[in-house]
Each structure stands twice: as C-alpha cells, then as structure tokens.
C-alpha cells in the first residue's frame, strides 16, 4: 500500500511537472505571437483605415501569390533542414550539419530567384487570365523581390530552430518583420506615398528579416569557417523535402483557397473585406496554437511510454484552457460584429455575417482541441495529410457553388462546413485509435459563464451602448469579459486549473525577463 501511494504521488508530481512545461512553453511562444500579431494587426488596421477595401484586396491577393511562389521555391526544405540538421547536430557531426545547411541554401536560393523571375514575367497573364484584374500585376511586380529573401530566411531560421534555439525565429518573424513593416509603412505614408507604401513596406521588411536571420545564424553556427569541411547530402535532403512539399502546399491552399477563389469570382473589394474579417478571427487563435506547440513533444513522449492515461489528461487540460481563454473572444465577435469591424472603417461592415459565421467555425475548432496534432505526433502524419487534402477538396467544391451565389458569405459558409467536418473526423480518429477524448463535466461551467457573458453584452448593447462613445463601450465590454471569468471562478476550479492559472499569471508577470 505504501509503495502504491509513493508511486501515485510520483505520477502526480510528474503530471504536474508536465502541466507546468505546457504552461511555461505556451507563455514563451504566446508572448512572441502576441507581439507579432499586435503589430500585424496595427499594419492591417492602418492599411484598412488609410486605403479603400479595393486596395486592401489587391494587397492581400499580391501577398497570397507571393507566399505561394515562396512555398514552391522552398520546396519543403524548411522541414528537411529541421530534421537533418537536428539529427546531425545532436550527434555532434558538425561537418554534416554544415553540409545540410549549405545544401538547402544552394538549392533554395537559385530556385527562388528563378521562381521570382518567372512570376515577374507572367504577372500580366496571371492578373488578367485568372483574376481578371490587371492591377494585380503591378502589385506582384513589387512584392516579387521579397521571394528570394523569404526563401533564404526560411532555411536559415529552420537551421537555427534545429539547433534548439527558438528565440531568434521569434525575433525575426514575430518582432523584426512586423515592426519594421509598420514603421516603414507609416514613414512612407507621411511622405505622401499611398498604396505603394504598403507594398514597399511588406517587401523591405522581409528583406531586412532575411539579413537579421543571417546575422543570428552566424552568431550560433560558423557557416563560413573554412576549417569545417562540409559533407553534403543533397539527394537524401531533397527526397525528404520533396515529400513534405505536397503536404506544405495542401496546408497553404487550405488557408488561402478562399482568397484565391474570391479573387477569381468577386471584386478586389470583396477580397479586402473578407481578409480583414479573417485577421480578426486569427487574433483568437494565438493561445490555442501556443498551447499546441508545446503540447506536441509531450504527446509524443506519453504515447511512446504507452501512458495513455496521462495523454488523456494532458489532452483534456490543454483543450479546456485553450477553450476557456478563446471562447469569450469569439462570443464577443458574434455579439458585437458591427463594433468590431467598424474599427477598420464603415466600408468593412459588409463582412458582418462572415465574421459571425467564421467565429462559430473557430469555436468548434478550439472545442475539439489539438486532435490533428495528436494524430501527427503519434506517428500517423499520412492520416492528417489525407484529412487536409479532403478538407481542401471539399472547400474548393463548396466555394465553387457558394461564392458565385452568396459572395463572401458563401466562402465563410464553405470554410465553416469544412472546419466542422474535419474536426469531427479528427476527434473520431483520435478516439478510434487511442480511446481518449478531452471532455468532462467541467465544460458545463464554460457554457454557463458564456451564457452570463451573452446576457450581459446583449443587455449593454441594447440599453447602454446607444448612448455612449467608443471608449465607454470598450470599457463596458471589458467589464462583461471580466464577469465571464469571475463567474467561471465562482463555479469552482479543478486541481489542474489552479496549476495552469498560477503559471499563466507568472508567465504574464515574468515571461519577458525569462525570455
């Protein structure tokens, strides 16, 4: 009995330690994501307020084309570098580590330059034949200069990540690029430049990001040290990376299909409105994906040890807290869509229905938890690839029918159906394979807290908001949000909830100094 008690106590301590790992890691990742997203949001806000929705749509179409060509030119080498550099560096094989990095750069940089040249030369044809918008060509011809730098940056940052140093990737992607983009944009606007200021700031920020990526990389690895003779592995690296390219493109199109198809069927203004709605939706995904990032190795470890009980508890606590922290945000978007979109200007109020529909999609996404991540981390990435491919095909079919008839609302409906279906399939797959799910009776508290939030916001919207200015409305909304968490707290917390709350509070207070 005594030994059993000791064992249970040890398991409990280990469980709490792993929960702390999840929370601490989520805090570090979330800090970088929040800062980057704030500046990206500021850029989009200035873009939307300063320019019309038509120009915003052209910007996003250009960015969409640019990212597609960048992904094509990288050819999955980001994943290949991450895998092989990590293996060689862990084995202290510096020659093969150097060889893998140089192999990636030798292949990716010339290929990205070639892709950029091809895109530049074909931009008129693409703009007229596919998008039926000749003005897209001038956008593409400016943004195209960022492609080689974005591709090189991807290889360098993947190399740094493979050396188990995450902060530099956060510095470049979440701090340097978003901040310089906003600063350059504001400077050019003050000089009287209009739409081109957005294109130039986007391009220059990526170029600067690439130089910083090289600077940080050289600090941690002597890539130019002639004393280290590189041992190359082109074929092995290329084979692995090529297999990842297809998966990468499927993921890309799952994200950007709506923009491409709205651009094909509808006007630039529709593209602009829809993408501004998507920027609001993406704000709520920060916490969910931050928890998921640090949850990944714990999934793998628990599954390897065949400790399904712990895996189930981790799955439950991550899903629960991601839902607790994001549910009120999406409820507010559903209840106050006009106030949310009016921040960007009256021209974007056409996206109200889209915002409501996509908010429901994200609530379902968060409620089902990181089930896709679990499927990948237990060694079944092909299952996830088939899921994503099925989602992509379904989304295209739905968009083909719905966008011509319902416009951007049709695109939102298509995305919601696709997201709901894929998440239901994934959670069924996780349950079929592992016999686990993340739900328990405590979810009743979340929905009760949500009902309180709904009631308070609806009451405020009808009786208080019509007589108040924007600052007072924001204050009342924040008060309603606080009420949600107060009610949740009064309904009682589980043991894991206290651990997670304490650590989240510590990360908020001390996360910047620790990072």
Secondary structure, 3 states (H helix, E strand, C coil): CHHHHHHHHHHHHHHHHHHHHHHHHHHHHHHHHHHHHHHHHHHHHHHHHHCCHHHHHHHHHHHHHHHHHHHHHHCCHHHHHHHHHHHHHHCCCHHHHHHHHHHHHHHHHHHHHHHHHHHHHHHHHHHHHCCCCCCHHHHHHHHHHHHHHHHHHHHHHHHHHHCCCCHHHHHHHHHHHHHHHHHHHHHHHHCCCCHHHHHHHHHHHHHHHHHHHHHHHHHHCCCCCCCCCCCCCHHHHHHHHHHHHHHHHHHHHHHHHHHHHHHHHCCHHHHHHHHHHHHHHHHCCHHHHHHHHHHHHHHHHHHHCCCHHHHHHHHHHHHHHHHHHHHHHHHHHHHCHHHHHHCCCHHHHHHHHHHHHHHHHHHHHHHCCCHHHHHHHCCCHHHHHHHHHHHHHHHHHHHHHHHHHHCHHHHHHHHHHHHHHHHHHHHHHHHHHHCCCCCCCCHHHHHHHHHHHHHHHHHHHHHCHHHCCHHHHHHHHHHHHHHHHHHHHHCCCCHHHHHHHHHHHHHHHHHHHHC
